[in-house]
Amino acid sequence: MRFIIPIPVLLALVFSIGCIAQVPNNGLVVSLIPDPATVLVNGETSLHVDVSNTDVKNVSNVKAEVFNSGLLSPVQDCSQRGILGDMRAGEFRTFFCDFRAPKINQDRVTTTLDVRATYESEFPAYQQLQVISEDEYNNRLASGNYHELPRSYVYSDRNIQMQLDFSDPLPLVLRDGRNYFVRFTITNIGNGFIGNIMPDDVRILQKPGLEFSDEGQFLQSVNLLGHYEPCRLEQVIYPNGNKFPSFVCRIVLPPKPQPPLKETPITDYNFIVLLHYKYEIRQSARVDIIR
């Protein structure tokens, strides 16, 4: 899986389908417009599908398709028309499909055209982890300058939420024999469906400080053999409702230096969690058939 680090602004992405009216600024928006919405027996109607990426970030592998035409029959195969590929922020695409109405035994029958729209997106979470020495902690506490930071941090776009829960409030205090952990939990907060998340879909970039270009090893996970490796998702996770099972990484802190060496009072660690996910939305447009 190839990851591209986007601009560090965590803004919304929503993929929404309706018949005509849409809430503005929803991200990627799909509008379904049957023309006409009322058709005679053996007559034809065209379903117009308008796709607009109103968000500030790009999406990839966009595809919209009619997966159930109800009582209507497709006039031609238009499956290739809905393969839209990558869509830039602000980009608009449209296509249409024609359908024919059957004979009916009633004066009026209502049927539906069901559309499935899928796409892929990348979502980043940027987190700073500060570690202080025990002496620095005691000095701050004695002077009244110690300020405890939250242990939980939440990042989201319009579809996905990622929560980071540290085992202790930040900053972490460097103490002998003390172990610290961070738990990652992914939740679907959008109005669609997200597929299974594969190990390659999650990448965690670790840097011991913003001034360093090389990755660090301060976050470690336990693989299936019980060995510690750089922090990663070790196996496929499946959604249970809207939430995925959490995965945990251990925070590996440097050992205390022996005298005459002195401890570094404050150390900043930085990591970026990059999540690649596939999203799906389903919606319907109604068509009336009359004789």
N, C-alpha and C positions, 0 to 999 in steps of 0.2 A: 504494500500500500504506500503510495506516494503522498506525502503531506506537504501542503503549502501553507506557511504561517500567514494568516490574514492580518489586516490592520487591527491593532489591539483595541478594538471597540466592540463590546458585546451588545449588539443591537438585535432587533426582533426579526424573526423569520416565520411567517405564517403562510400555509398553503391552504387556500379556502376556495370552495366551489359553491356557487349558488345559481339560481336561474337567471336573474337579471341584475337586481340590486346588489351592490357589494359595499362592505365597510371599507373606506379608503385606508391607504397606508398599511395594508396587512402583509406586506412582503410579496410573495408570489401568489397571484390571484388568477383564478380561472372562472370565467363566466360562461354559462350554457344558455343559448338562445335558440329555441326551436322556431323555425320560420316556414310555414305558419304553425302556431301552437294548436290549431284545430284543422283537421284534414278530413276530406271525404274518403269514403271507401274506394280503394284502389288508387287513391291520390298519393302524392309524395310530399314530404317535408324535409327541410334541411336543418340539421343541428349545427349551429355555429359555435365553435369553441374558441374563445379569446383567452390568451394566456399572457399575463403581464407580470414582470418582476419589478415590483415597486419598492423593493428593499434596497439597502445600501451595499449588499454583498452578492456575489455571484453564486449561482447554483449550477449543478451539472447533471447530465443524463436525464433531462426532463422528458417525460413521456405521458401523453394523455390518450386514453382509448375508451371506446364504448364497449364494455364487457358484457352488457346485457341490453338488448334492444326491445325487450318486452314483446308485444304483439306485432311490432313493426319488423319489416325485413330490410336488411341493407341492400341498396341498389347496386353498390360496388364495394370492393375491398378498399377501405381507406385507412387501414391500420398503419401504413407507412407515413401518413400525413401527420400523425400525432407524435412522431419521433422528432423531438425538437432539439435534442443535444444540450449543449451548454447555453445558459442564458445570463447575460450580463445584467448588472443592476440597471433598472430603468428600461430594459428591453421588452418589446411587445411582439407577440406572434399570434397568428390566427389560422384556423383551418375549418373545413366543414365536411359533413358526411350526409348523404341522402338516404332516406328510408321510405318504404312504401307501406301503405295501410292495407290490411286484409279486409275481407268481407266480414261483417258482423251480423248477429241475429237481434241486436237491440238498436234503439235509436241513437244511443251515445255510449261509448266505452272509453274509459281513461286508461292509458298505459304509461309506462315510464321508460326513459332512456337512462341507463345507469352508467356513470363514467368513473373510471379509476385513473388517478393521476399520481405519478411517482417521480421522485427526483432524489438527488444526493446533495449533501451539504457538509461543510466542515465547521466545527465549533471549537473555539479556544477558551481555556480558563487560565488566567495568569495569577500566580500565587507567590507571595513573598513569605518566607519563613525566617524569623529572627531568633537567634540563639544567644543567650547571655551567660557569662560565667557566674558561678555561685557567689563570688565576691562582689561582682557588679550587682547582682540581685540584692544582696544584703545591704550594699551601699545605697541603692535606690530606695529600698524599703525603709532604711533608717532616716533618710533625708526627705521622705514623703514624695519622692519622684517616681515611684513605681506605679505604672499604669498597666493593668491587665487588659489584654486584647481578647476578643472572642475566640472560641475554639472552633466555631462553625462558620463556613463561608459558602455562599451560594452564587453560582454563575448561570446565566440562562440566555437563550434566544427565545423566539416565540414557540419553538417546538420542544426543546430539550432543556432540562435543568440538571446541573451537576453540583452536588453538595460535597464539600470537603469538611470532614469532622476530625479534628486533632484530638488525641487522647488527653491533652492538657491545654489550658489557655495559652495563647502566645503572649510574650516570647517564652520559648522553652528555656529552662534553666539547666545548665550543664552540671549534672551531679553524677557521682560515681554509682554505677549499678542501676541507674534509672533508664528504663526503656520507654520510648515514645513511638506512637503510631499515627497514621493518617488513614481515614476510611473514605473511599470514593463511592458515591451513590448517584446513579443516573435515573432520571424520571422523565417520562413523556408528559409534557404539560400542554401539548397542542391538541387540535381537534381531529387528528388523524392517527395513523398507525406507524410504528417504527419496527423494523425488522430486528432479527437477532444481531447482537454486537459481537464481532469476531475479535480475536486477540490483535490482529493487524489493524483494526479500526481505532485502537487507542494507542497513542504514543505520548510518552512523558519525557520532555526535555528537561534535563537537570543542569543547573549552573550554580557553582558555589558563590557567584557574585555577578553583578551586571557587567563588571569590568573583565570577566573571564569569557573566552570564546569556547573553551572545551567543556564538554559535559562532565558533571560530577557523578558521584555514586552515593549520595547521602540518602537516597530513598531506595529501599530494597524490598522485593517481594519474594515469597517462598514458592518455588515451582512444584510441579507434581511429584518430584523426587525428594522434596524436602530441602532442596538447596536454595541458598539466597542468590538472587540475581538482581540486576537493575530493575527498578519498579516498572511493572507492566501488568496488563491483563493476561492471565495465564491460560484461560480457557473460554470457550464460547459461553455467553450469558444470554438467557432468554427472559423476555418480559413476563412478569406476573402481574397482570392488570396493567397499570401504568408504570410500575417500578421494576427496575432490574436488581438482581442480587448485588450487594456491595462487594468490593474487593479492597483489601487492606495492604498497606505497605509499611514497613518498619523504617523509622528515621534513624540513620546511623550518624551519631555525633562523634567528633574527634575526641580522643582520650585527653585527659588532663596532662599538660606537660610537666615533667619533673624539674624540680629546682636545679640550677638557677634560672631556668627558662620561666617566663611569665605567660599567663593565660591571655588570650585575646578577649577583652571584655565583651565585645559585641561582634557577632558574625551574621551576615545576611546570606541566606540561601534563596534561590529563585528557581521555580519550575513552571513549566507550561504544559498543561494537559490538552492534547489535540484529539478531538473526537470526530471521526468520519461516520456519518450515519445516512441511512436510506429512509425516506419518509413516503407515506402513501395517504391519499385522501380519496374518499368516495362520496358521490352525491348524485342526485337524480334530477331530471327535467321531465315535466308532465306534458303529454300530448293527448288531446281529445280526438277520437275518431267518431264521425257521424255519418248516417246514411240518408 
